[in-house]
Amino acid sequence: MGLWERYVAPPLVSAACSTKPIRKQREKVVPLAEGVVLEIGCGSGTNFPYYTPEKVTRLHALEPSPGMIARARKALNASPMAGKVDFMEAGAEAVPLDEASVDTVMITFVLCTIPDWEAALSEARRVLKPGGKVLFSEHGLAPDEGVAKWQRRIEPVWKPLAGGCHLTRNTAALLGAGGFEMDRVESMYLPSTPKFAGFVTWGSAKAA
Ligand SMILES: C[S@@+](CC[C@H](N)C(=O)[O-])C[C@H]1O[C@@H](n2cnc3c(N)ncnc32)[C@H](O)[C@@H]1O
């Protein structure tokens, strides 16, 4: 890992993931988590304040970046979720949890970044209990060709600067290809956000 990825990208990515429109997206999905939760790529813990502590028995916060985990630990100190969270320093492609041990998998603004998204979704299916759900909110490929064209142009420059984030992944298509079917799915362009980074898709899904 280079100096940029280790020291510069984490605070930049954390700031980009804390804008008001993105916080509104978190409000739409995170409070719906229940039971034993696996959050993949928890980053700096921006979701922690949005969980409903009465509904969550355990939160496994998986994140491969030690720098992000250090930030997330600080965020947790002031959160009612403190005491319910354990951190796992790992990638989502190999989750150190038993199969069928999780009620909710939380995926927010991270499918864009995980190098092997297929392996990550396969692991999400493996650890989910029968009837368990994935809650997600992601940015990705815009439906308008004019925007998508710019996303494809910008992505090669953006990706190394933004911690490996892709602009052209199609959230719903990835979840479908990963073996999930939608219970609910919505999408829109975020307000006050450049369109190339602002097309978001959110909802819930179950293993097909
Ligand atoms: C844009 S941040 C989003 C963090 C958090 N999910 C949120 O909603 O704010 C993307 C995160 O994905 C993490 N990440 C990168 N590769 C990963 C992998 N293979 N598995 C899980 N997380 C990964 C990064 O370290 C970073 O914390």
The ligand as a Tripos MOL2 file, in Angstrom:
@<TRIPOS>MOLECULE
LIG
   27    29     1     0     0
SMALL
NO_CHARGES

@<TRIPOS>ATOM
      1 C1        -15.8600    4.5940    0.2560 C.3       1 LIG1
      2 S1        -15.3840    3.7470    1.6950 S.3       1 LIG1
      3 C2        -16.9770    3.4110    2.4310 C.3       1 LIG1
      4 C3        -16.9290    3.0450    3.8630 C.3       1 LIG1
      5 C4        -18.2840    2.7370    4.5170 C.3       1 LIG1
      6 N1        -18.8570    1.5280    3.9690 N.3       1 LIG1
      7 C5        -19.2540    3.8650    4.3930 C.2       1 LIG1
      8 O1        -20.4230    3.6340    4.0830 O.co2     1 LIG1
      9 O2        -18.8290    5.0130    4.6550 O.co2     1 LIG1
     10 C6        -14.9110    2.1690    1.0350 C.3       1 LIG1
     11 C7        -14.3100    1.2400    2.0710 C.3       1 LIG1
     12 O3        -14.0900   -0.0470    1.4790 O.3       1 LIG1
     13 C8        -12.9590   -0.5880    2.0940 C.3       1 LIG1
     14 N2        -12.4620   -1.7300    1.3040 N.ar      1 LIG1
     15 C9        -11.5130   -1.7290    0.3480 C.ar      1 LIG1
     16 N3        -11.3100   -2.9780   -0.0930 N.ar      1 LIG1
     17 C10       -12.1660   -3.7790    0.5860 C.ar      1 LIG1
     18 C11       -12.4180   -5.1760    0.5960 C.ar      1 LIG1
     19 N4        -11.7540   -6.0060   -0.2200 N.pl3     1 LIG1
     20 N5        -13.3390   -5.6550    1.4550 N.ar      1 LIG1
     21 C12       -14.0140   -4.8180    2.2810 C.ar      1 LIG1
     22 N6        -13.8140   -3.4850    2.3160 N.ar      1 LIG1
     23 C13       -12.9070   -2.9780    1.4750 C.ar      1 LIG1
     24 C14       -12.0140    0.5860    2.1650 C.3       1 LIG1
     25 O4        -10.9400    0.3640    3.0560 O.3       1 LIG1
     26 C15       -12.9660    1.6820    2.6190 C.3       1 LIG1
     27 O5        -13.0260    1.7660    4.0060 O.3       1 LIG1
@<TRIPOS>BOND
     1     1     2 1
     2     2     3 1
     3     2    10 1
     4     3     4 1
     5     4     5 1
     6     5     6 1
     7     5     7 1
     8     7     8 2
     9     7     9 1
    10    10    11 1
    11    11    12 1
    12    11    26 1
    13    12    13 1
    14    13    14 1
    15    13    24 1
    16    14    15 ar
    17    14    23 ar
    18    15    16 ar
    19    16    17 ar
    20    17    18 ar
    21    17    23 ar
    22    18    19 1
    23    18    20 ar
    24    20    21 ar
    25    21    22 ar
    26    22    23 ar
    27    24    25 1
    28    24    26 1
    29    26    27 1
@<TRIPOS>SUBSTRUCTURE
     1 LIG1         1 GROUP 0 **** ****
